[in-house]
Amino acid sequence: MSEEPKAYHASRIVVLEGLEAVRRRPGMYIGSVGERGLHSMVFEAAERALDEILDGTAGRVEVALTAEGGVRVADDGAGLPVEQAGHTDGPPLEARLTVLRCGAQPFNRRSLAAGYSGVGLSVVNALSSRLTAEVRRDGARWVLEYERGAAVAAPVRTGPASGSGTAITFRPDAEIFETLEFSFDALAERFRELAFLNRDLDITLSDERDPASPRSVRFHYPEGLKDHVAEQRRPLHPEVIGFERECPDMEGTVEVALRWCDSREGQLAGYANSRPTPGGGTHVLGFRDGLAAAITAHAREQELLTASDPGFTPDQLNAGLTAVVSVKLDHPEFEGAVRDRLGNGPVRACVAEAVREHLSAWLRANPAQATAVLARIAMTGRHR
């Protein structure tokens, strides 16, 4: 016998106020309540500080895993505005910590996309058992304290301060997360990646959890992606091939770095607005198009291929190749539920043309190195 269906009407609608929605459904904001979400909290807290470096208002960011089990993110910027102090230049810190997306950067080529979805400090505050914000500005030090998203007291001026900057210290809430154990290596991998993709960044990650064996790593790569590819072993040519170009047709920039080495394995990584794109997309397709066009044309010029010979296969071109292609767009369009594939149509042609032009020029300017690369590519075909 079926049960009487329950009536659904307006009285059943529940309206969640403030940050209560974040605590009810944390996965919607940080991806999960496991290790992934825990690390996303760190990146969300750091993203605002890293954006200050890219905007030229800060020089470095220091991230520390504290002995108390929390995280401290500190910068040397101007210090975020504090409403209680009478600052009026931008959203006050009080609002950033309690209003969803307040102060979040618009998603464009300047967006860092360090965290899960750029939700801002309020989500970090909502999902922390304790959060303390310290602002040094105009010679004064201000402290703001929160528990599970709610202010413990009004902001307090605690005395004079030298220098300027903002420090956010938080402890993830054990009532929310399945684990409270941060992985230093996982955090280091992402911060290292961000520093390669954004050459202005200067990030220090420290682990203070074990006083007997503290560790600290600095990430700063003035040559950007070329520094990343330069770590490759057994290179066929000493110079890393790299360039950066503005592309008006796709409303953004493309940066590429590549080098071949004596190996059968290849690695191609794509990024869009500093977000990894393991699903590929139009920027990756464009890179492959440009690579194939430049190599095939040069091989025909050198009479290694005749006019009737087919071009090299993707497997031949990829063997021994390490490459990174990064685009930064004003209007990125990501595909799929996890947004891991770039869909902007004009990007493919723009990236292809940029790669073809630059790589073709390099091959002509470096005949001995070009010969070594083409020999490696041809050898891959014979081995198959």
Secondary structure, 3 states (H helix, E strand, C coil): CCCCCCCCCHHHCCCCCCCHHHHHCCHHHHCCCCHHHHHHHHHHHHHHHHHHHHCCCCCCEEEEECCCCCEEEEECCCCCCCHHHCCCCCCCHHHHCCCCCCCCCCCCCCCCCCCCCCCCHHHHHHCEEEEEEEEEECCEEEEEEEECCEECCCCEEEEECCCCEEEEEEEECCCCCCCCCCCHHHHHHHHHHHHHHCCCCCEEEEECCCCCCCEEEEECCCCCHHHHHCCCCCECCCCCEEEEEEEHHHCEEEEEEEEEECCCCCEEEEEECCEECCCCEHHHHHHHHHHHHHHHHHHHHCCCCCCCCCCCCHHHHHCCEEEEEEEEECCCCEECCCCCEECCHHHHHHHHHHHHHHHHHHHHHCHHHHHHHHHHHHHHHHHC
